[in-house]
Amino acid sequence: MVAPPRLERITVAEATRRYLAAVEVETIRGVLSPATARSYTRDVTEFGRLTGRERILDDVTGSDVDTVLVRYQSAPDARYTDPDRKPGPGRSTATVNRFRQSVTRFFAYAARECWVQADPMQWAAPPAKVRGTLRTARTALSAGAARSLLTTPPSDTPARTDQDLALRDRLVVALLLVLGPRVSELARTDVDDVAREPERTTWRIRGKGGNTRTVTLSPPLARALDDYLTHLRPTLAAKRPQDADAQRALLLSWRGRRIDTQAIRALLSRAVRRMPAPYQREATPHALRHTTATLLVADGWDVKVVAELLGHASIATTGVYLDRIEGELAAAIRSHPLAAAIE
């Protein structure tokens, strides 16, 4: 018989170091996205600080985890704290649940490596339910607002011609709205991920967990891509000829660097501010992902096809993305198959 593995009593700090090294390996292999890896790193490092780095990991109990979660929730969320004002309120339930998921993954790994005899998460209190609706910034735009965003010039004409990024910004907004990629997927796209052929243009989207999906661009999207690649990207790439990552990247900043997710969010915010006033409201790339799903299903697309477009492993996940569009219920009632029989 094979002897059971021996428990290795290591400190929280050492367990954190080894686990994050494994996360880095998974990121290099493409199993995890860089954004997910940063989230795990931030959360597990914070968990170690709140637990006590020199404490033996196997001594951490479910009650200890609950205490850490309460301390984490009561601290102000630094992402939304204005440095010129008092710290904001504690973290939201959704943020705490995301933190809890990172810790759960950490302890699952620790159990496999025999750093703990039993996973303490099974004795921790269950995650709190997220009450209320999604923030407006995360919900779908109406069809009218989506069309307005597509047709409104996304940026002002800059004073310097070498900072004119209208072709890039127009392409980014169109890709987000029409195809609904994750913002991290768009930021990590390389030129080689796009195949331009006479008959069609395809985009190989590198998604979560190393999964990829290939979508075909519509003719208008293909033309927007061609305009950017032909008339703007060569100029931007020439600014950093020695930067290997910039030479690979599809989307570049005016300084010639690969744009990150934060730059895409800022780009979208500028585009929204230029929309006609009746349509303006705060929106995020995730809101445009909701918009893509909602509008396509409302137009009669099969949910399975929409799930494939968005890169969802389950159509149940896609269902969460389907927001109610203003006026949709009224339109459905007007077209009810029995409506005409009343007259």
C-alpha positions as a Python dict, from the first residue, in 0.01 Angstrom:
ca = {
    (1, 'M'): (0, 0, 0),
    (2, 'V'): (107, 356, -66),
    (3, 'A'): (159, 556, 251),
    (4, 'P'): (-52, 874, 282),
    (5, 'P'): (135, 1195, 212),
    (6, 'R'): (295, 1361, 512),
    (7, 'L'): (153, 1695, 629),
    (8, 'E'): (392, 1985, 573),
    (9, 'R'): (341, 2250, 839),
    (10, 'I'): (444, 2570, 666),
    (11, 'T'): (369, 2931, 746),
    (12, 'V'): (101, 3137, 575),
    (13, 'A'): (378, 3345, 416),
    (14, 'E'): (553, 3040, 270),
    (15, 'A'): (225, 2890, 148),
    (16, 'T'): (137, 3220, -17),
    (17, 'R'): (475, 3239, -187),
    (18, 'R'): (450, 2886, -327),
    (19, 'Y'): (89, 2924, -435),
    (20, 'L'): (152, 3253, -619),
    (21, 'A'): (450, 3092, -793),
    (22, 'A'): (208, 2824, -920),
    (23, 'V'): (-34, 3098, -1029),
    (24, 'E'): (248, 3259, -1227),
    (25, 'V'): (321, 2929, -1401),
    (26, 'E'): (-48, 2885, -1491),
    (27, 'T'): (-50, 3239, -1631),
    (28, 'I'): (256, 3173, -1849),
    (29, 'R'): (93, 2852, -1978),
    (30, 'G'): (-224, 3045, -2064),
    (31, 'V'): (-444, 2862, -1812),
    (32, 'L'): (-510, 3189, -1626),
    (33, 'S'): (-547, 3534, -1774),
    (34, 'P'): (-310, 3807, -1645),
    (35, 'A'): (-609, 3991, -1497),
    (36, 'T'): (-720, 3681, -1305),
    (37, 'A'): (-365, 3622, -1183),
    (38, 'R'): (-344, 3980, -1055),
    (39, 'S'): (-673, 3933, -873),
    (40, 'Y'): (-554, 3611, -706),
    (41, 'T'): (-223, 3771, -612),
    (42, 'R'): (-390, 4076, -460),
    (43, 'D'): (-650, 3874, -267),
    (44, 'V'): (-424, 3598, -133),
    (45, 'T'): (-156, 3848, -31),
    (46, 'E'): (-422, 4045, 158),
    (47, 'F'): (-552, 3725, 317),
    (48, 'G'): (-200, 3647, 440),
    (49, 'R'): (-164, 3994, 590),
    (50, 'L'): (-496, 3973, 773),
    (51, 'T'): (-435, 3616, 895),
    (52, 'G'): (-76, 3665, 1008),
    (53, 'R'): (212, 3572, 783),
    (54, 'E'): (406, 3376, 1047),
    (55, 'R'): (111, 3165, 1150),
    (56, 'I'): (111, 2797, 1054),
    (57, 'L'): (-139, 2753, 771),
    (58, 'D'): (-276, 2426, 913),
    (59, 'D'): (-374, 2609, 1233),
    (60, 'V'): (-615, 2841, 1047),
    (61, 'T'): (-975, 2744, 1125),
    (62, 'G'): (-1309, 2820, 962),
    (63, 'S'): (-1374, 3071, 1240),
    (64, 'D'): (-1045, 3243, 1159),
    (65, 'V'): (-1151, 3269, 794),
    (66, 'D'): (-1481, 3429, 900),
    (67, 'T'): (-1292, 3685, 1108),
    (68, 'V'): (-1068, 3769, 814),
    (69, 'L'): (-1368, 3812, 585),
    (70, 'V'): (-1532, 4052, 830),
    (71, 'R'): (-1210, 4256, 860),
    (72, 'Y'): (-1175, 4259, 483),
    (73, 'Q'): (-1534, 4377, 432),
    (74, 'S'): (-1509, 4655, 690),
    (75, 'A'): (-1199, 4809, 528),
    (76, 'P'): (-1256, 5083, 266),
    (77, 'D'): (-1233, 4975, -96),
    (78, 'A'): (-915, 5142, -220),
    (79, 'R'): (-1027, 5113, -583),
    (80, 'Y'): (-1299, 5371, -525),
    (81, 'T'): (-1138, 5595, -263),
    (82, 'D'): (-1080, 5957, -362),
    (83, 'P'): (-736, 6056, -222),
    (84, 'D'): (-866, 6409, -159),
    (85, 'R'): (-1159, 6289, 53),
    (86, 'K'): (-1222, 6064, 348),
    (87, 'P'): (-1198, 5688, 281),
    (88, 'G'): (-1507, 5542, 121),
    (89, 'P'): (-1741, 5286, 280),
    (90, 'G'): (-1653, 4923, 336),
    (91, 'R'): (-1630, 4674, 52),
    (92, 'S'): (-1944, 4548, -116),
    (93, 'T'): (-2080, 4196, -71),
    (94, 'A'): (-1987, 4113, -432),
    (95, 'T'): (-1625, 4223, -370),
    (96, 'V'): (-1605, 4016, -51),
    (97, 'N'): (-1743, 3712, -235),
    (98, 'R'): (-1479, 3754, -504),
    (99, 'F'): (-1212, 3771, -231),
    (100, 'R'): (-1362, 3459, -74),
    (101, 'Q'): (-1339, 3273, -407),
    (102, 'S'): (-968, 3355, -429),
    (103, 'V'): (-913, 3226, -74),
    (104, 'T'): (-1116, 2913, -149),
    (105, 'R'): (-895, 2837, -448),
    (106, 'F'): (-586, 2896, -234),
    (107, 'F'): (-697, 2647, 33),
    (108, 'A'): (-801, 2390, -228),
    (109, 'Y'): (-445, 2406, -362),
    (110, 'A'): (-306, 2387, -7),
    (111, 'A'): (-510, 2073, 63),
    (112, 'R'): (-376, 1906, -253),
    (113, 'E'): (-20, 1994, -153),
    (114, 'C'): (-79, 1862, 205),
    (115, 'W'): (-16, 2196, 372),
    (116, 'V'): (-344, 2153, 564),
    (117, 'Q'): (-510, 1841, 700),
    (118, 'A'): (-852, 1967, 600),
    (119, 'D'): (-976, 2267, 405),
    (120, 'P'): (-1107, 2523, 663),
    (121, 'M'): (-1338, 2679, 404),
    (122, 'Q'): (-1584, 2391, 458),
    (123, 'W'): (-1642, 2521, 812),
    (124, 'A'): (-1650, 2890, 724),
    (125, 'A'): (-1985, 3070, 701),
    (126, 'P'): (-2148, 3046, 356),
    (127, 'P'): (-2103, 3345, 122),
    (128, 'A'): (-2357, 3625, 162),
    (129, 'K'): (-2613, 3673, -113),
    (130, 'V'): (-2571, 3979, -332),
    (131, 'R'): (-2892, 4175, -289),
    (132, 'G'): (-3034, 4432, -525),
    (133, 'T'): (-2971, 4478, -896),
    (134, 'L'): (-2646, 4528, -1079),
    (135, 'R'): (-2496, 4877, -1084),
    (136, 'T'): (-2626, 5081, -1376),
    (137, 'A'): (-2274, 5097, -1512),
    (138, 'R'): (-2280, 4719, -1557),
    (139, 'T'): (-2622, 4679, -1720),
    (140, 'A'): (-2706, 4667, -2089),
    (141, 'L'): (-2756, 4976, -2301),
    (142, 'S'): (-3081, 5011, -2491),
    (143, 'A'): (-3072, 4945, -2865),
    (144, 'G'): (-3097, 5319, -2931),
    (145, 'A'): (-2811, 5400, -2694),
    (146, 'A'): (-2598, 5125, -2849),
    (147, 'R'): (-2654, 5263, -3199),
    (148, 'S'): (-2576, 5614, -3075),
    (149, 'L'): (-2249, 5496, -2920),
    (150, 'L'): (-2148, 5327, -3247),
    (151, 'T'): (-2222, 5633, -3461),
    (152, 'T'): (-2085, 5904, -3230),
    (153, 'P'): (-1718, 5996, -3289),
    (154, 'P'): (-1546, 5834, -2988),
    (155, 'S'): (-1291, 6110, -2924),
    (156, 'D'): (-1222, 6477, -2981),
    (157, 'T'): (-983, 6588, -3253),
    (158, 'P'): (-651, 6635, -3067),
    (159, 'A'): (-426, 6936, -3104),
    (160, 'R'): (-142, 6713, -3229),
    (161, 'T'): (-193, 6483, -3527),
    (162, 'D'): (32, 6215, -3375),
    (163, 'Q'): (-220, 6180, -3093),
    (164, 'D'): (-521, 6127, -3319),
    (165, 'L'): (-649, 5785, -3213),
    (166, 'A'): (-998, 5804, -3362),
    (167, 'L'): (-947, 5498, -3583),
    (168, 'R'): (-834, 5290, -3284),
    (169, 'D'): (-1108, 5417, -3053),
    (170, 'R'): (-1378, 5356, -3313),
    (171, 'L'): (-1253, 5000, -3361),
    (172, 'V'): (-1243, 4929, -2985),
    (173, 'V'): (-1598, 5053, -2924),
    (174, 'A'): (-1729, 4856, -3223),
    (175, 'L'): (-1560, 4532, -3113),
    (176, 'L'): (-1689, 4569, -2757),
    (177, 'L'): (-2045, 4638, -2869),
    (178, 'V'): (-2082, 4398, -3160),
    (179, 'L'): (-1883, 4096, -3037),
    (180, 'G'): (-1891, 4144, -2658),
    (181, 'P'): (-1539, 4028, -2567),
    (182, 'R'): (-1404, 4056, -2214),
    (183, 'V'): (-1194, 4369, -2176),
    (184, 'S'): (-892, 4152, -2085),
    (185, 'E'): (-937, 3950, -2405),
    (186, 'L'): (-931, 4267, -2613),
    (187, 'A'): (-625, 4407, -2436),
    (188, 'R'): (-422, 4087, -2483),
    (189, 'T'): (-505, 4047, -2853),
    (190, 'D'): (-203, 4035, -3085),
    (191, 'V'): (-189, 4117, -3454),
    (192, 'D'): (-134, 3748, -3524),
    (193, 'D'): (-470, 3671, -3362),
    (194, 'V'): (-641, 3842, -3656),
    (195, 'A'): (-649, 3665, -3993),
    (196, 'R'): (-738, 3886, -4288),
    (197, 'E'): (-835, 3702, -4604),
    (198, 'P'): (-1005, 3830, -4922),
    (199, 'E'): (-1330, 3654, -4834),
    (200, 'R'): (-1341, 3706, -4458),
    (201, 'T'): (-1160, 3837, -4150),
    (202, 'T'): (-1148, 3628, -3832),
    (203, 'W'): (-1040, 3701, -3476),
    (204, 'R'): (-899, 3428, -3253),
    (205, 'I'): (-1002, 3535, -2903),
    (206, 'R'): (-787, 3396, -2623),
    (207, 'G'): (-1029, 3358, -2335),
    (208, 'K'): (-1032, 3232, -1979),
    (209, 'G'): (-857, 2914, -1879),
    (210, 'G'): (-657, 2893, -2200),
    (211, 'N'): (-975, 2847, -2406),
    (212, 'T'): (-995, 3011, -2746),
    (213, 'R'): (-1281, 3088, -2982),
    (214, 'T'): (-1274, 3220, -3336),
    (215, 'V'): (-1530, 3472, -3458),
    (216, 'T'): (-1578, 3612, -3807),
    (217, 'L'): (-1595, 3990, -3833),
    (218, 'S'): (-1879, 4150, -4025),
    (219, 'P'): (-1774, 4356, -4331),
    (220, 'P'): (-1809, 4691, -4144),
    (221, 'L'): (-1597, 4558, -3855),
    (222, 'A'): (-1341, 4420, -4099),
    (223, 'R'): (-1317, 4762, -4269),
    (224, 'A'): (-1270, 4937, -3933),
    (225, 'L'): (-991, 4692, -3852),
    (226, 'D'): (-827, 4743, -4192),
    (227, 'D'): (-840, 5122, -4151),
    (228, 'Y'): (-667, 5101, -3815),
    (229, 'L'): (-403, 4848, -3925),
    (230, 'T'): (-328, 5035, -4248),
    (231, 'H'): (-341, 5400, -4145),
    (232, 'L'): (-263, 5419, -3770),
    (233, 'R'): (-99, 5116, -3614),
    (234, 'P'): (223, 5131, -3821),
    (235, 'T'): (281, 5487, -3699),
    (236, 'L'): (220, 5389, -3337),
    (237, 'A'): (435, 5075, -3355),
    (238, 'A'): (725, 5276, -3503),
    (239, 'K'): (754, 5471, -3177),
    (240, 'R'): (882, 5167, -2986),
    (241, 'P'): (1061, 4942, -3238),
    (242, 'Q'): (1257, 4760, -2966),
    (243, 'D'): (951, 4674, -2756),
    (244, 'A'): (870, 4314, -2853),
    (245, 'D'): (532, 4314, -2679),
    (246, 'A'): (429, 4639, -2850),
    (247, 'Q'): (524, 4495, -3189),
    (248, 'R'): (296, 4197, -3122),
    (249, 'A'): (2, 4390, -2975),
    (250, 'L'): (-298, 4481, -3187),
    (251, 'L'): (-405, 4787, -2991),
    (252, 'L'): (-144, 5048, -2905),
    (253, 'S'): (-137, 5375, -2713),
    (254, 'W'): (-20, 5698, -2875),
    (255, 'R'): (319, 5629, -2713),
    (256, 'G'): (337, 5295, -2893),
    (257, 'R'): (273, 5066, -2593),
    (258, 'R'): (13, 4789, -2567),
    (259, 'I'): (-297, 4944, -2414),
    (260, 'D'): (-421, 4786, -2092),
    (261, 'T'): (-770, 4726, -1957),
    (262, 'Q'): (-772, 5056, -1769),
    (263, 'A'): (-695, 5247, -2088),
    (264, 'I'): (-985, 5072, -2262),
    (265, 'R'): (-1221, 5168, -1980),
    (266, 'A'): (-1105, 5530, -2000),
    (267, 'L'): (-1148, 5526, -2378),
    (268, 'L'): (-1505, 5403, -2339),
    (269, 'S'): (-1583, 5669, -2078),
    (270, 'R'): (-1471, 5940, -2319),
    (271, 'A'): (-1684, 5791, -2594),
    (272, 'V'): (-1992, 5779, -2370),
    (273, 'R'): (-1947, 6146, -2275),
    (274, 'R'): (-1968, 6237, -2644),
    (275, 'M'): (-2304, 6065, -2695),
    (276, 'P'): (-2622, 6276, -2721),
    (277, 'A'): (-2740, 6374, -2372),
    (278, 'P'): (-3058, 6156, -2371),
    (279, 'Y'): (-2846, 5842, -2407),
    (280, 'Q'): (-2560, 5930, -2176),
    (281, 'R'): (-2502, 5723, -1864),
    (282, 'E'): (-2203, 5560, -1703),
    (283, 'A'): (-2105, 5241, -1884),
    (284, 'T'): (-1825, 4988, -1860),
    (285, 'P'): (-1687, 4732, -2106),
    (286, 'H'): (-1880, 4474, -1905),
    (287, 'A'): (-2201, 4670, -1972),
    (288, 'L'): (-2131, 4643, -2344),
    (289, 'R'): (-2090, 4267, -2298),
    (290, 'H'): (-2436, 4263, -2141),
    (291, 'T'): (-2559, 4477, -2430),
    (292, 'T'): (-2428, 4232, -2691),
    (293, 'A'): (-2599, 3936, -2524),
    (294, 'T'): (-2927, 4114, -2460),
    (295, 'L'): (-2968, 4266, -2805),
    (296, 'L'): (-2880, 3945, -2987),
    (297, 'V'): (-3125, 3732, -2788),
    (298, 'A'): (-3394, 4000, -2831),
    (299, 'D'): (-3329, 3981, -3206),
    (300, 'G'): (-3394, 3607, -3207),
    (301, 'W'): (-3045, 3459, -3174),
    (302, 'D'): (-3025, 3122, -3003),
    (303, 'V'): (-2882, 3154, -2651),
    (304, 'K'): (-2634, 2875, -2730),
    (305, 'V'): (-2490, 3080, -3017),
    (306, 'V'): (-2467, 3388, -2795),
    (307, 'A'): (-2292, 3180, -2527),
    (308, 'E'): (-2037, 3064, -2785),
    (309, 'L'): (-1979, 3423, -2900),
    (310, 'L'): (-1919, 3543, -2543),
    (311, 'G'): (-1700, 3247, -2450),
    (312, 'H'): (-1933, 3105, -2184),
    (313, 'A'): (-1895, 2738, -2096),
    (314, 'S'): (-2260, 2725, -1986),
    (315, 'I'): (-2571, 2895, -2121),
    (316, 'A'): (-2671, 2948, -1757),
    (317, 'T'): (-2391, 3204, -1737),
    (318, 'T'): (-2523, 3373, -2050),
    (319, 'G'): (-2864, 3396, -1888),
    (320, 'V'): (-2718, 3618, -1616),
    (321, 'Y'): (-2607, 3860, -1889),
    (322, 'L'): (-2956, 3904, -2034),
    (323, 'D'): (-3095, 4233, -1906),
    (324, 'R'): (-3443, 4363, -1973),
    (325, 'I'): (-3447, 4631, -2243),
    (326, 'E'): (-3677, 4927, -2190),
    (327, 'G'): (-3990, 4883, -2403),
    (328, 'E'): (-3917, 4517, -2480),
    (329, 'L'): (-4215, 4386, -2280),
    (330, 'A'): (-4454, 4635, -2441),
    (331, 'A'): (-4329, 4539, -2788),
    (332, 'A'): (-4376, 4171, -2710),
    (333, 'I'): (-4733, 4229, -2596),
    (334, 'R'): (-4813, 4426, -2913),
    (335, 'S'): (-4691, 4134, -3125),
    (336, 'H'): (-4867, 3867, -2915),
    (337, 'P'): (-5014, 3600, -3149),
    (338, 'L'): (-5360, 3647, -2996),
    (339, 'A'): (-5360, 4028, -3002),
    (340, 'A'): (-5539, 4050, -3338),
    (341, 'A'): (-5815, 3813, -3224),
    (342, 'I'): (-5942, 4070, -2973),
    (343, 'E'): (-6052, 4313, -3246),
}
